[in-house]
Amino acid sequence: MVERKTGTVSVDLSIPVQADLVVLARLAAATVASRAGFGVEDIEDLRLAVEELCLSLVGAREDGRLHLNYECEGDSITVTCIYETEGVAGGARGGDADDLSLRILDALVDEHGHADRDGRPSAWLRKRRSDAAV
Amino acid sequence: MDQSFKIDDEVVDGVPVVSASGEIDVATAPPLRDRLQALTTSGKSTVVVDLLGVTFLDSTALGVLVGALKRCREAGGDLPLVIDEPRILKVFEITGLTGVFPIFENVRDAVGSVK
């Protein structure tokens, strides 16, 4: 049984935008969610959702940095991702991948969205534990 | 790159079968795309993709598979997938792709469907 750590926890992670480092974003998500007592299914959903959140910002680009914040409060985790780049942000992957990414986020998290923060593109998601009382 | 990611090729009853294992994400999808492109551009209109060993799959991987499916169908063939892991099947379900790809639980049935 996983012991649930209560209280608010905030974790920050900053990674260079490189394809083989995006795995770190989902590893951190899994760790924070596990610590908060999320079940295996919820953790797997969150891992994939965080991957898609990052991809929705950087597309196929490999420059700049992603700044992620994982905030666990009560029964939910909020992940905020800010893309810092000197170039023009965006970089959609094109084809079917962007539409598929949006469908995955819609299905796996309770809320998600995009917003600019000080001129930097950012995206966020919120996921509640599926066994949390409504 | 994820060290556990691996692609294998074999021919089963005359049908090319590409087997992937490990995590297919933005870092590991390109080798799978290249392998499928090599097969479809060399005249193989039908390729079975065995995902039995896959433990994680994102939208980049789905995009690679959809692209390969389009090329196969344009050539008169198909791209059957082999999936038995509910976690992986769920990704296809939530994206509506279970109605697009023929999906089988084992390689034998997938190969049999195109012979």
gemmi code that builds the backbone of each chain (N, CA, C; Angstrom):
import gemmi

chains = {
    "A": [
        ("MET", (0.844, -1.194, 0.000), (0.000, 0.000, 0.000), (0.883, 1.250, 0.000)),
        ("VAL", (0.461, 2.234, -0.761), (1.220, 3.477, -0.822), (0.740, 4.406, 0.281)),
        ("GLU", (1.687, 4.871, 1.088), (1.315, 5.826, 2.127), (1.123, 7.186, 1.488)),
        ("ARG", (-0.028, 7.768, 1.758), (-0.335, 9.054, 1.151), (0.226, 10.186, 1.994)),
        ("LYS", (1.087, 11.007, 1.364), (1.625, 12.172, 2.061), (0.643, 13.319, 1.866)),
        ("THR", (0.179, 13.880, 2.969), (-0.815, 14.946, 2.869), (-0.141, 16.328, 2.870)),
        ("GLY", (-0.946, 17.345, 2.594), (-0.425, 18.703, 2.566), (-0.068, 19.124, 1.163)),
        ("THR", (0.254, 20.395, 1.015), (0.594, 20.932, -0.298), (2.066, 20.694, -0.593)),
        ("VAL", (2.324, 20.197, -1.777), (3.700, 19.966, -2.200), (3.893, 20.636, -3.554)),
        ("SER", (4.996, 21.334, -3.705), (5.293, 21.977, -4.979), (6.686, 21.561, -5.424)),
        ("VAL", (6.787, 21.053, -6.647), (8.061, 20.585, -7.192), (8.327, 21.327, -8.497)),
        ("ASP", (9.540, 21.848, -8.650), (9.917, 22.537, -9.892), (10.961, 21.728, -10.640)),
        ("LEU", (10.842, 21.738, -11.959), (11.786, 21.006, -12.810), (12.041, 21.851, -14.051)),
        ("SER", (13.285, 21.985, -14.424), (13.633, 22.735, -15.633), (14.492, 21.837, -16.509)),
        ("ILE", (14.065, 21.639, -17.762), (14.812, 20.728, -18.637), (15.037, 21.376, -20.001)),
        ("PRO", (16.181, 21.089, -20.631), (16.369, 21.547, -22.005), (15.383, 20.818, -22.912)),
        ("VAL", (14.919, 21.502, -23.945), (13.981, 20.861, -24.866), (14.761, 19.944, -25.809)),
        ("GLN", (14.828, 18.692, -25.431), (15.449, 17.657, -26.257), (14.579, 16.416, -26.150)),
        ("ALA", (14.390, 15.755, -27.270), (13.439, 14.646, -27.314), (13.702, 13.610, -26.227)),
        ("ASP", (14.972, 13.304, -25.982), (15.264, 12.230, -25.031), (15.216, 12.689, -23.581)),
        ("LEU", (14.887, 13.965, -23.340), (14.789, 14.448, -21.959), (13.348, 14.689, -21.512)),
        ("VAL", (12.401, 14.610, -22.444), (10.994, 14.803, -22.062), (10.559, 13.716, -21.081)),
        ("VAL", (11.237, 12.579, -21.140), (10.940, 11.495, -20.200), (11.046, 11.968, -18.749)),
        ("LEU", (11.922, 12.936, -18.490), (12.086, 13.442, -17.121), (10.812, 14.111, -16.622)),
        ("ALA", (10.097, 14.771, -17.526), (8.845, 15.449, -17.136), (7.816, 14.437, -16.672)),
        ("ARG", (7.736, 13.304, -17.352), (6.734, 12.310, -16.943), (7.199, 11.487, -15.747)),
        ("LEU", (8.501, 11.323, -15.601), (9.006, 10.644, -14.401), (8.678, 11.451, -13.148)),
        ("ALA", (8.865, 12.758, -13.224), (8.554, 13.618, -12.074), (7.061, 13.566, -11.768)),
        ("ALA", (6.242, 13.559, -12.810), (4.791, 13.495, -12.612), (4.415, 12.207, -11.880)),
        ("ALA", (5.015, 11.105, -12.295), (4.712, 9.815, -11.665), (5.139, 9.803, -10.208)),
        ("THR", (6.285, 10.400, -9.923), (6.784, 10.424, -8.544), (5.884, 11.253, -7.636)),
        ("VAL", (5.513, 12.443, -8.114), (4.652, 13.318, -7.313), (3.286, 12.660, -7.093)),
        ("ALA", (2.758, 12.049, -8.147), (1.436, 11.419, -8.040), (1.473, 10.210, -7.112)),
        ("SER", (2.528, 9.420, -7.191), (2.662, 8.248, -6.330), (2.744, 8.675, -4.863)),
        ("ARG", (3.512, 9.706, -4.624), (3.673, 10.225, -3.260), (2.350, 10.715, -2.691)),
        ("ALA", (1.493, 11.218, -3.582), (0.195, 11.750, -3.151), (-0.875, 10.671, -3.057)),
        ("GLY", (-0.493, 9.421, -3.319), (-1.432, 8.318, -3.165), (-2.296, 8.037, -4.372)),
        ("PHE", (-1.938, 8.598, -5.534), (-2.687, 8.289, -6.748), (-2.498, 6.808, -7.094)),
        ("GLY", (-3.537, 6.197, -7.633), (-3.454, 4.798, -8.034), (-2.672, 4.628, -9.329)),
        ("VAL", (-2.367, 3.374, -9.647), (-1.540, 3.074, -10.824), (-2.171, 3.629, -12.105)),
        ("GLU", (-3.474, 3.443, -12.255), (-4.149, 3.910, -13.468), (-4.061, 5.433, -13.601)),
        ("ASP", (-4.292, 6.133, -12.481), (-4.200, 7.597, -12.487), (-2.776, 8.062, -12.804)),
        ("ILE", (-1.803, 7.349, -12.247), (-0.406, 7.725, -12.480), (-0.056, 7.563, -13.955)),
        ("GLU", (-0.487, 6.453, -14.551), (-0.208, 6.233, -15.972), (-0.896, 7.289, -16.828)),
        ("ASP", (-2.135, 7.650, -16.448), (-2.838, 8.716, -17.181), (-2.065, 10.026, -17.096)),
        ("LEU", (-1.585, 10.324, -15.896), (-0.879, 11.595, -15.693), (0.445, 11.614, -16.454)),
        ("ARG", (1.134, 10.486, -16.453), (2.413, 10.410, -17.201), (2.197, 10.772, -18.664)),
        ("LEU", (1.175, 10.166, -19.268), (0.914, 10.421, -20.680), (0.434, 11.859, -20.886)),
        ("ALA", (-0.419, 12.336, -19.981), (-0.947, 13.696, -20.124), (0.165, 14.739, -20.045)),
        ("VAL", (1.122, 14.541, -19.136), (2.226, 15.499, -19.009), (3.098, 15.482, -20.265)),
        ("GLU", (3.312, 14.299, -20.816), (4.053, 14.206, -22.085), (3.345, 15.036, -23.160)),
        ("GLU", (2.025, 14.869, -23.255), (1.265, 15.589, -24.283), (1.254, 17.089, -24.007)),
        ("LEU", (1.231, 17.466, -22.730), (1.263, 18.882, -22.371), (2.566, 19.516, -22.898)),
        ("CYS", (3.678, 18.836, -22.668), (4.972, 19.340, -23.147), (4.995, 19.415, -24.675)),
        ("LEU", (4.515, 18.358, -25.321), (4.536, 18.328, -26.786), (3.634, 19.403, -27.371)),
        ("SER", (2.546, 19.735, -26.662), (1.632, 20.756, -27.175), (2.311, 22.124, -27.216)),
        ("LEU", (3.356, 22.310, -26.427), (4.081, 23.587, -26.431), (5.256, 23.589, -27.390)),
        ("VAL", (6.015, 22.516, -27.405), (7.281, 22.543, -28.156), (7.183, 21.884, -29.523)),
        ("GLY", (6.145, 21.108, -29.737), (6.011, 20.444, -31.034), (7.257, 19.635, -31.344)),
        ("ALA", (7.812, 19.866, -32.525), (8.986, 19.103, -32.948), (10.284, 19.870, -32.700)),
        ("ARG", (10.195, 20.996, -31.987), (11.389, 21.823, -31.807), (12.345, 21.224, -30.776)),
        ("GLU", (13.599, 21.583, -30.892), (14.598, 21.154, -29.920), (15.463, 22.343, -29.548)),
        ("ASP", (14.828, 23.376, -28.998), (15.589, 24.514, -28.499), (14.839, 25.106, -27.309)),
        ("GLY", (15.556, 25.848, -26.493), (14.935, 26.472, -25.324), (14.829, 25.516, -24.149)),
        ("ARG", (14.045, 25.927, -23.161), (13.872, 25.124, -21.954), (12.402, 25.029, -21.589)),
        ("LEU", (12.056, 23.954, -20.934), (10.719, 23.790, -20.358), (10.842, 23.911, -18.844)),
        ("HIS", (10.025, 24.782, -18.275), (9.982, 24.928, -16.820), (8.664, 24.337, -16.338)),
        ("LEU", (8.756, 23.291, -15.561), (7.548, 22.608, -15.085), (7.377, 22.795, -13.593)),
        ("ASN", (6.137, 22.981, -13.183), (5.807, 23.013, -11.757), (4.708, 21.988, -11.501)),
        ("TYR", (4.942, 21.144, -10.504), (3.956, 20.136, -10.108), (3.460, 20.528, -8.727)),
        ("GLU", (2.187, 20.820, -8.624), (1.655, 21.233, -7.330), (0.545, 20.283, -6.922)),
        ("CYS", (0.792, 19.645, -5.804), (-0.171, 18.683, -5.291), (-0.877, 19.294, -4.097)),
        ("GLU", (-2.178, 19.420, -4.201), (-2.949, 20.010, -3.108), (-4.253, 19.245, -2.965)),
        ("GLY", (-4.486, 18.726, -1.770), (-5.703, 17.946, -1.564), (-5.695, 16.713, -2.453)),
        ("ASP", (-6.762, 16.546, -3.215), (-6.900, 15.359, -4.064), (-6.490, 15.604, -5.507)),
        ("SER", (-5.861, 16.729, -5.782), (-5.535, 17.002, -7.184), (-4.091, 17.443, -7.375)),
        ("ILE", (-3.622, 17.233, -8.584), (-2.295, 17.689, -8.987), (-2.467, 18.660, -10.150)),
        ("THR", (-1.802, 19.802, -10.038), (-1.794, 20.754, -11.139), (-0.372, 20.819, -11.693)),
        ("VAL", (-0.251, 20.648, -12.996), (1.053, 20.725, -13.647), (1.031, 21.923, -14.588)),
        ("THR", (2.001, 22.813, -14.393), (2.123, 23.979, -15.270), (3.448, 23.883, -16.007)),
        ("CYS", (3.411, 24.156, -17.301), (4.600, 24.019, -18.129), (4.792, 25.320, -18.914)),
        ("ILE", (5.948, 25.945, -18.759), (6.252, 27.191, -19.471), (7.406, 26.925, -20.434)),
        ("TYR", (7.206, 27.356, -21.671), (8.247, 27.145, -22.686), (9.022, 28.438, -22.866)),
        ("GLU", (10.311, 28.375, -22.538), (11.167, 29.544, -22.681), (12.080, 29.343, -23.880)),
        ("THR", (11.910, 30.195, -24.877), (12.717, 30.076, -26.077), (13.002, 31.457, -26.625)),
        ("GLU", (14.136, 31.583, -27.286), (14.462, 32.869, -27.903), (13.881, 32.960, -29.297)),
        ("GLY", (13.492, 31.824, -29.836), (12.923, 31.826, -31.173), (11.425, 32.061, -31.122)),
        ("VAL", (10.776, 31.845, -32.239), (9.334, 31.993, -32.303), (8.714, 30.722, -31.748)),
        ("ALA", (7.883, 30.868, -30.725), (7.298, 29.697, -30.089), (6.254, 29.054, -30.997)),
        ("GLY", (5.883, 27.871, -30.633), (4.871, 27.147, -31.412), (5.471, 25.846, -31.886)),
        ("GLY", (5.771, 25.774, -33.159), (6.433, 24.574, -33.658), (5.536, 23.368, -33.683)),
        ("ALA", (4.314, 23.552, -34.193), (3.395, 22.427, -34.271), (4.017, 21.285, -35.056)),
        ("ARG", (3.701, 20.074, -34.640), (4.265, 18.914, -35.324), (3.586, 18.662, -36.651)),
        ("GLY", (2.349, 19.206, -36.789), (1.622, 19.013, -38.038), (1.051, 17.621, -38.128)),
        ("GLY", (0.417, 17.337, -39.251), (-0.167, 16.015, -39.440), (-1.226, 15.742, -38.395)),
        ("ASP", (-1.262, 14.505, -37.917), (-2.314, 14.099, -36.984), (-1.909, 14.253, -35.524)),
        ("ALA", (-0.619, 14.448, -35.268), (-0.130, 14.364, -33.895), (-0.750, 15.418, -32.980)),
        ("ASP", (-0.924, 16.650, -33.460), (-1.456, 17.702, -32.582), (-2.904, 17.439, -32.202)),
        ("ASP", (-3.697, 16.987, -33.169), (-5.097, 16.673, -32.875), (-5.187, 15.492, -31.912)),
        ("LEU", (-4.338, 14.494, -32.099), (-4.334, 13.330, -31.217), (-3.922, 13.732, -29.805)),
        ("SER", (-2.974, 14.639, -29.716), (-2.504, 15.123, -28.421), (-3.651, 15.777, -27.648)),
        ("LEU", (-4.426, 16.586, -28.338), (-5.557, 17.268, -27.693), (-6.608, 16.269, -27.223)),
        ("ARG", (-6.869, 15.264, -28.049), (-7.854, 14.236, -27.655), (-7.391, 13.481, -26.417)),
        ("ILE", (-6.093, 13.208, -26.337), (-5.557, 12.484, -25.179), (-5.716, 13.323, -23.913)),
        ("LEU", (-5.381, 14.603, -24.005), (-5.520, 15.483, -22.835), (-6.983, 15.594, -22.412)),
        ("ASP", (-7.869, 15.759, -23.376), (-9.304, 15.858, -23.062), (-9.771, 14.633, -22.268)),
        ("ALA", (-9.254, 13.466, -22.651), (-9.744, 12.220, -22.051), (-9.110, 11.925, -20.689)),
        ("LEU", (-7.881, 12.353, -20.479), (-7.142, 11.867, -19.308), (-7.118, 12.806, -18.112)),
        ("VAL", (-7.386, 14.090, -18.315), (-7.321, 15.016, -17.173), (-8.661, 15.720, -16.995)),
        ("ASP", (-8.825, 16.340, -15.830), (-10.094, 17.016, -15.546), (-10.186, 18.375, -16.230)),
        ("GLU", (-9.065, 19.076, -16.283), (-9.024, 20.387, -16.940), (-7.653, 20.576, -17.562)),
        ("HIS", (-7.603, 21.330, -18.643), (-6.304, 21.735, -19.201), (-6.496, 22.963, -20.055)),
        ("GLY", (-5.421, 23.692, -20.270), (-5.538, 24.892, -21.078), (-4.180, 25.477, -21.423)),
        ("HIS", (-4.200, 26.503, -22.245), (-2.986, 27.211, -22.650), (-3.121, 28.688, -22.285)),
        ("ALA", (-2.012, 29.318, -21.987), (-2.027, 30.761, -21.717), (-0.604, 31.286, -21.845)),
        ("ASP", (-0.470, 32.546, -22.176), (0.859, 33.169, -22.201), (1.191, 33.694, -20.814)),
        ("ARG", (2.425, 33.490, -20.379), (2.892, 34.035, -19.095), (4.087, 34.935, -19.382)),
        ("ASP", (3.896, 36.221, -19.214), (4.960, 37.194, -19.497), (5.509, 36.985, -20.910)),
        ("GLY", (4.613, 36.745, -21.843), (5.038, 36.578, -23.229), (5.567, 35.197, -23.554)),
        ("ARG", (5.609, 34.315, -22.545), (6.100, 32.956, -22.800), (4.918, 31.997, -22.869)),
        ("PRO", (4.874, 31.154, -23.888), (3.747, 30.217, -23.983), (3.752, 29.229, -22.824)),
        ("SER", (2.590, 28.973, -22.282), (2.511, 27.998, -21.198), (1.242, 27.166, -21.345)),
        ("ALA", (1.267, 26.022, -20.712), (0.105, 25.129, -20.723), (-0.017, 24.526, -19.335)),
        ("TRP", (-1.204, 24.155, -18.966), (-1.413, 23.590, -17.634), (-2.453, 22.478, -17.708)),
        ("LEU", (-2.419, 21.633, -16.700), (-3.452, 20.600, -16.570), (-3.723, 20.360, -15.092)),
        ("ARG", (-4.912, 19.850, -14.817), (-5.267, 19.488, -13.445), (-5.928, 18.120, -13.458)),
        ("LYS", (-5.480, 17.277, -12.574), (-6.067, 15.933, -12.479), (-6.370, 15.600, -11.031)),
        ("ARG", (-7.582, 15.162, -10.794), (-7.970, 14.717, -9.447), (-7.764, 13.214, -9.353)),
        ("ARG", (-7.525, 12.757, -8.139), (-7.484, 11.301, -7.918), (-8.854, 10.737, -8.231)),
        ("SER", (-8.897, 9.648, -8.981), (-10.212, 9.111, -9.396), (-10.981, 8.522, -8.219)),
        ("ASP", (-10.284, 8.208, -7.108), (-10.995, 7.673, -5.945), (-11.324, 8.769, -4.932)),
        ("ALA", (-11.111, 10.044, -5.315), (-11.391, 11.143, -4.398), (-12.891, 11.319, -4.251)),
        ("ALA", (-13.315, 11.717, -3.050), (-14.738, 11.964, -2.829), (-15.182, 13.172, -3.639)),
        ("VAL", (-16.355, 13.076, -4.258), (-16.853, 14.185, -5.086), (-17.496, 15.229, -4.196)),
    ],
    "B": [
        ("MET", (17.997, 8.422, -25.613), (16.975, 7.487, -26.073), (16.755, 6.398, -25.027)),
        ("ASP", (15.514, 6.007, -24.873), (15.189, 4.953, -23.918), (15.904, 3.662, -24.315)),
        ("GLN", (16.767, 3.168, -23.408), (17.564, 1.979, -23.725), (16.690, 0.750, -23.894)),
        ("SER", (15.479, 0.762, -23.353), (14.646, -0.431, -23.450), (13.887, -0.487, -24.769)),
        ("PHE", (13.932, 0.588, -25.550), (13.205, 0.603, -26.814), (13.940, -0.242, -27.857)),
        ("LYS", (13.175, -1.044, -28.597), (13.790, -1.955, -29.561), (12.816, -2.226, -30.702)),
        ("ILE", (13.354, -2.362, -31.914), (12.528, -2.736, -33.063), (13.113, -3.998, -33.683)),
        ("ASP", (12.269, -4.971, -33.950), (12.695, -6.202, -34.621), (11.845, -6.417, -35.865)),
        ("ASP", (12.437, -7.075, -36.854), (11.744, -7.391, -38.102), (11.702, -8.887, -38.298)),
        ("GLU", (10.615, -9.369, -38.830), (10.570, -10.757, -39.283), (9.511, -10.863, -40.368)),
        ("VAL", (9.513, -11.974, -41.075), (8.480, -12.232, -42.076), (7.735, -13.478, -41.638)),
        ("VAL", (6.420, -13.359, -41.478), (5.594, -14.482, -41.043), (4.623, -14.840, -42.163)),
        ("ASP", (4.757, -16.027, -42.702), (3.909, -16.469, -43.818), (3.897, -15.449, -44.948)),
        ("GLY", (5.050, -14.855, -45.213), (5.182, -13.909, -46.325), (4.788, -12.486, -45.990)),
        ("VAL", (4.343, -12.240, -44.759), (3.905, -10.890, -44.372), (4.965, -10.261, -43.453)),
        ("PRO", (5.443, -9.051, -43.805), (6.407, -8.398, -42.919), (5.780, -8.012, -41.586)),
        ("VAL", (6.491, -8.336, -40.509), (6.018, -8.003, -39.161), (7.100, -7.183, -38.467)),
        ("VAL", (6.737, -5.978, -38.052), (7.655, -5.119, -37.301), (7.214, -5.152, -35.836)),
        ("SER", (8.110, -5.583, -34.971), (7.788, -5.675, -33.539), (8.530, -4.585, -32.779)),
        ("ALA", (7.783, -3.787, -32.034), (8.398, -2.739, -31.212), (8.228, -3.114, -29.749)),
        ("SER", (9.196, -2.737, -28.931), (9.057, -2.966, -27.496), (9.660, -1.795, -26.730)),
        ("GLY", (9.186, -1.607, -25.516), (9.648, -0.482, -24.705), (8.724, 0.706, -24.835)),
        ("GLU", (9.247, 1.898, -24.610), (8.434, 3.120, -24.637), (8.596, 3.820, -25.984)),
        ("ILE", (7.477, 4.066, -26.670), (7.526, 4.795, -27.942), (7.047, 6.213, -27.678)),
        ("ASP", (7.980, 7.149, -27.704), (7.649, 8.544, -27.431), (8.319, 9.429, -28.470)),
        ("VAL", (8.392, 10.717, -28.174), (8.947, 11.667, -29.141), (10.407, 11.343, -29.463)),
        ("ALA", (11.103, 10.678, -28.556), (12.509, 10.337, -28.794), (12.670, 9.050, -29.584)),
        ("THR", (11.777, 8.100, -29.372), (11.968, 6.782, -29.992), (11.070, 6.533, -31.202)),
        ("ALA", (10.092, 7.407, -31.438), (9.205, 7.206, -32.584), (9.927, 7.328, -33.941)),
        ("PRO", (10.922, 8.232, -34.085), (11.568, 8.362, -35.403), (12.153, 7.059, -35.972)),
        ("PRO", (12.843, 6.226, -35.181), (13.331, 4.965, -35.773), (12.195, 4.052, -36.248)),
        ("LEU", (11.069, 4.071, -35.531), (9.920, 3.265, -35.967), (9.362, 3.830, -37.272)),
        ("ARG", (9.246, 5.162, -37.339), (8.770, 5.802, -38.573), (9.687, 5.430, -39.748)),
        ("ASP", (11.000, 5.500, -39.524), (11.960, 5.204, -40.599), (11.836, 3.754, -41.054)),
        ("ARG", (11.642, 2.838, -40.098), (11.544, 1.419, -40.445), (10.280, 1.160, -41.266)),
        ("LEU", (9.176, 1.764, -40.849), (7.913, 1.562, -41.577), (7.971, 2.224, -42.942)),
        ("GLN", (8.603, 3.388, -43.015), (8.734, 4.071, -44.308), (9.570, 3.234, -45.265)),
        ("ALA", (10.649, 2.643, -44.740), (11.521, 1.824, -45.584), (10.750, 0.650, -46.171)),
        ("LEU", (9.899, 0.034, -45.363), (9.124, -1.119, -45.846), (8.077, -0.690, -46.869)),
        ("THR", (7.338, 0.393, -46.564), (6.244, 0.788, -47.457), (6.771, 1.368, -48.760)),
        ("THR", (7.926, 2.017, -48.730), (8.468, 2.561, -49.982), (9.199, 1.499, -50.794)),
        ("SER", (9.443, 0.345, -50.178), (10.098, -0.732, -50.938), (9.072, -1.699, -51.520)),
        ("GLY", (7.803, -1.285, -51.502), (6.783, -2.078, -52.179), (5.929, -2.940, -51.283)),
        ("LYS", (6.155, -2.902, -49.989), (5.299, -3.682, -49.078), (4.051, -2.855, -48.764)),
        ("SER", (2.906, -3.308, -49.261), (1.681, -2.530, -49.040), (0.996, -2.907, -47.729)),
        ("THR", (1.368, -4.052, -47.172), (0.799, -4.465, -45.884), (1.922, -4.831, -44.918)),
        ("VAL", (1.857, -4.243, -43.748), (2.845, -4.523, -42.699), (2.086, -4.718, -41.389)),
        ("VAL", (2.398, -5.790, -40.681), (1.829, -5.996, -39.346), (2.759, -5.332, -38.330)),
        ("VAL", (2.188, -4.533, -37.438), (2.993, -3.891, -36.386), (2.617, -4.521, -35.045)),
        ("ASP", (3.583, -5.221, -34.479), (3.388, -5.930, -33.215), (3.786, -5.009, -32.060)),
        ("LEU", (2.793, -4.604, -31.262), (3.042, -3.695, -30.137), (2.921, -4.424, -28.787)),
        ("LEU", (3.058, -5.739, -28.791), (2.871, -6.511, -27.561), (3.870, -6.127, -26.475)),
        ("GLY", (5.065, -5.705, -26.887), (6.097, -5.379, -25.900), (6.147, -3.899, -25.543)),
        ("VAL", (5.171, -3.134, -26.028), (5.202, -1.677, -25.795), (4.580, -1.347, -24.438)),
        ("THR", (5.284, -0.508, -23.679), (4.828, -0.161, -22.328), (4.327, 1.274, -22.224)),
        ("PHE", (4.623, 2.096, -23.223), (4.169, 3.495, -23.212), (4.128, 3.958, -24.659)),
        ("LEU", (3.104, 4.776, -24.970), (2.941, 5.222, -26.357), (2.255, 6.588, -26.329)),
        ("ASP", (2.830, 7.574, -27.031), (2.247, 8.911, -27.006), (1.710, 9.303, -28.389)),
        ("SER", (1.310, 10.578, -28.522), (0.699, 11.016, -29.781), (1.696, 11.012, -30.937)),
        ("THR", (2.976, 11.153, -30.631), (3.983, 11.089, -31.696), (3.985, 9.695, -32.319)),
        ("ALA", (3.917, 8.684, -31.459), (3.872, 7.300, -31.943), (2.597, 7.052, -32.740)),
        ("LEU", (1.479, 7.571, -32.223), (0.217, 7.398, -32.954), (0.311, 8.053, -34.325)),
        ("GLY", (0.919, 9.243, -34.388), (1.075, 9.936, -35.669), (1.895, 9.119, -36.663)),
        ("VAL", (2.927, 8.456, -36.165), (3.764, 7.598, -37.025), (2.929, 6.440, -37.591)),
        ("LEU", (2.128, 5.835, -36.720), (1.311, 4.693, -37.152), (0.221, 5.138, -38.143)),
        ("VAL", (-0.399, 6.284, -37.873), (-1.438, 6.792, -38.792), (-0.817, 7.104, -40.154)),
        ("GLY", (0.365, 7.708, -40.154), (1.048, 8.002, -41.420), (1.339, 6.735, -42.203)),
        ("ALA", (1.802, 5.718, -41.517), (2.107, 4.439, -42.181), (0.834, 3.781, -42.690)),
        ("LEU", (-0.238, 3.872, -41.910), (-1.526, 3.295, -42.339), (-1.996, 3.947, -43.634)),
        ("LYS", (-1.881, 5.257, -43.719), (-2.297, 5.974, -44.938), (-1.503, 5.488, -46.148)),
        ("ARG", (-0.189, 5.350, -45.965), (0.647, 4.902, -47.087), (0.272, 3.488, -47.508)),
        ("CYS", (0.013, 2.617, -46.537), (-0.367, 1.232, -46.857), (-1.702, 1.198, -47.604)),
        ("ARG", (-2.670, 1.967, -47.121), (-3.997, 1.943, -47.755), (-3.945, 2.537, -49.162)),
        ("GLU", (-3.126, 3.571, -49.340), (-2.981, 4.165, -50.684), (-2.394, 3.148, -51.657)),
        ("ALA", (-1.598, 2.227, -51.123), (-0.973, 1.194, -51.970), (-1.841, -0.054, -52.067)),
        ("GLY", (-3.037, 0.017, -51.489), (-3.954, -1.126, -51.565), (-3.786, -2.134, -50.454)),
        ("GLY", (-3.018, -1.799, -49.444), (-2.784, -2.742, -48.353), (-3.384, -2.267, -47.033)),
        ("ASP", (-2.760, -2.685, -45.942), (-3.295, -2.335, -44.625), (-2.164, -2.373, -43.584)),
        ("LEU", (-2.478, -1.940, -42.385), (-1.489, -1.930, -41.305), (-2.152, -2.465, -40.036)),
        ("PRO", (-2.302, -3.786, -39.955), (-2.893, -4.357, -38.734), (-1.936, -4.199, -37.544)),
        ("LEU", (-2.528, -3.938, -36.395), (-1.743, -3.796, -35.171), (-2.016, -4.975, -34.247)),
        ("VAL", (-1.011, -5.323, -33.439), (-1.177, -6.381, -32.442), (-0.992, -5.750, -31.062)),
        ("ILE", (-2.070, -5.759, -30.289), (-2.060, -5.130, -28.955), (-2.818, -6.039, -27.990)),
        ("ASP", (-2.216, -6.312, -26.838), (-2.986, -7.041, -25.823), (-2.955, -6.356, -24.461)),
        ("GLU", (-2.246, -5.245, -24.369), (-2.114, -4.518, -23.103), (-3.229, -3.471, -23.013)),
        ("PRO", (-4.112, -3.588, -22.019), (-5.228, -2.634, -21.906), (-4.770, -1.175, -21.861)),
        ("ARG", (-3.650, -0.945, -21.224), (-3.135, 0.429, -21.103), (-2.833, 1.030, -22.491)),
        ("ILE", (-2.268, 0.231, -23.372), (-1.940, 0.700, -24.726), (-3.215, 0.808, -25.564)),
        ("LEU", (-4.092, -0.177, -25.404), (-5.358, -0.145, -26.149), (-6.172, 1.100, -25.781)),
        ("LYS", (-6.090, 1.493, -24.516), (-6.825, 2.668, -24.049), (-6.430, 3.928, -24.841)),
        ("VAL", (-5.156, 4.050, -25.178), (-4.699, 5.233, -25.931), (-5.355, 5.267, -27.315)),
        ("PHE", (-5.516, 4.101, -27.914), (-6.196, 4.037, -29.218), (-7.690, 4.328, -29.066)),
        ("GLU", (-8.261, 3.862, -27.963), (-9.704, 4.077, -27.743), (-10.018, 5.548, -27.540)),
        ("ILE", (-9.258, 6.237, -26.708), (-9.588, 7.634, -26.393), (-9.314, 8.560, -27.566)),
        ("THR", (-8.510, 8.108, -28.506), (-8.251, 8.925, -29.687), (-9.119, 8.516, -30.872)),
        ("GLY", (-9.976, 7.543, -30.662), (-10.888, 7.110, -31.726), (-10.230, 6.245, -32.786)),
        ("LEU", (-9.030, 5.749, -32.501), (-8.293, 5.005, -33.522), (-8.601, 3.504, -33.542)),
        ("THR", (-9.375, 3.037, -32.564), (-9.742, 1.609, -32.612), (-10.671, 1.339, -33.799)),
        ("GLY", (-11.344, 2.389, -34.273), (-12.206, 2.222, -35.437), (-11.477, 2.439, -36.746)),
        ("VAL", (-10.209, 2.758, -36.668), (-9.418, 3.067, -37.870), (-8.462, 1.917, -38.197)),
        ("PHE", (-7.775, 1.428, -37.176), (-6.828, 0.328, -37.377), (-7.510, -1.021, -37.138)),
        ("PRO", (-7.170, -2.033, -37.938), (-7.536, -3.399, -37.531), (-6.616, -3.802, -36.374)),
        ("ILE", (-7.198, -4.239, -35.258), (-6.398, -4.557, -34.070), (-6.637, -6.002, -33.658)),
        ("PHE", (-5.549, -6.719, -33.410), (-5.614, -8.138, -33.037), (-4.835, -8.383, -31.751)),
        ("GLU", (-5.148, -9.512, -31.115), (-4.478, -9.818, -29.839), (-3.194, -10.623, -30.026)),
        ("ASN", (-2.986, -11.166, -31.229), (-1.742, -11.900, -31.458), (-1.336, -11.792, -32.926)),
        ("VAL", (-0.067, -12.061, -33.172), (0.501, -11.902, -34.514), (-0.140, -12.872, -35.496)),
        ("ARG", (-0.429, -14.095, -35.036), (-1.000, -15.101, -35.934), (-2.315, -14.613, -36.538)),
        ("ASP", (-3.170, -14.065, -35.694), (-4.460, -13.571, -36.194), (-4.286, -12.359, -37.108)),
        ("ALA", (-3.324, -11.495, -36.775), (-3.090, -10.306, -37.611), (-2.597, -10.708, -38.993)),
        ("VAL", (-1.664, -11.663, -39.035), (-1.142, -12.140, -40.323), (-2.256, -12.850, -41.095)),
        ("GLY", (-3.037, -13.646, -40.377), (-4.136, -14.376, -41.033), (-5.162, -13.443, -41.657)),
        ("SER", (-5.327, -12.261, -41.106), (-6.337, -11.329, -41.619), (-5.959, -10.731, -42.958)),
        ("VAL", (-4.693, -10.787, -43.318), (-4.259, -10.144, -44.564), (-3.793, -11.146, -45.604)),
        ("LYS", (-3.881, -12.413, -45.287), (-3.430, -13.421, -46.258), (-4.573, -13.822, -47.190)),
    ],
}
model = gemmi.Model(1)
for chain_id, residues in chains.items():
    chain = gemmi.Chain(chain_id)
    for i, (resn, *xyz) in enumerate(residues, 1):
        res = gemmi.Residue()
        res.name, res.seqid = resn, gemmi.SeqId(i, " ")
        for name, pos in zip(("N", "CA", "C"), xyz):
            atom = gemmi.Atom()
            atom.name, atom.element = name, gemmi.Element(name[0])
            atom.pos, atom.b_iso = gemmi.Position(*pos), 0.0
            res.add_atom(atom)
        chain.add_residue(res)
    model.add_chain(chain)
structure = gemmi.Structure()
structure.add_model(model)
structure.setup_entities()
